[in-house]
Amino acid sequence: MIQLSRIDYDRIVAHARSVLPEEACGLIAGVEQGGVRVVKRVYLLENTDHSNEHFTISPKDHLTALKDMRAAGLDALGNWHSHPETPSRPSEEDKRLAFDPGASYMILSLADRDRPVLKSFRIEKGESREEALLIEP
């Protein structure tokens, strides 16, 4: 299970809406407590592809975020990105590019602009499985 605060959820949604029609992206960091991954920090990063179908995080921004995580004593838990026009599930490209089976891959669908849907997945060898996501009040 992965746990995210309502504040961080709202930040992700606001950032994703602000860059429409492009995909938004970022990283998540936190701690694992009793089998629950608790997100403590969300990074809102630029999609250097400026595309509505895929994203790339610049290596410089990725490294800066990783340094910040280490300094804060947090673990890299995974990443998040938006799907501006499609459901909250990994695309074939998402599966192909998922290189870390231990990472959480959060996907925010904005297909229905008024009802964003955030889900989290684990992806291994091209196969995805949804992991429980709890958004704390």
Phi, psi and omega in degrees: 000149176235140185239134183226139178286154177300322179299314180291323175302312180298324178295318178298312181299315181297317180295315180299318179294325184290339182252005177306142010271009180283160169287141173261162181204167178177188181238161175232142180223154179176214182223159174253126182230110178058040180083359178254129176271116182255115179283123180253338182212134177245134179252124179261107188244165181278136171277103184290347175281337183049050184237155175265004183239346178199169181220156171221132174264132181296142178304325180295313179295322179298313180296318178300317179295317179298320177297318178297318178301311180300316181298328181271358181073027181254156176262146172288120182261338180154207180222173176221151172205165182254155169244101185298331188230001185231167183296166180277077175206152182296131174283171177299322178294318177303315180294318182295326184267358180283107185259348185241105181295344178272354183274152170265133179245102180270136180231126179255118176269131174245024180302319171258101188305329183275347183226077178297147179233118178251129176227159179235144184225155165249138183231126179219127178052043176080000179251134180247148172222137181287139174251149181299136180234125178246120176260112183286144178292000000 
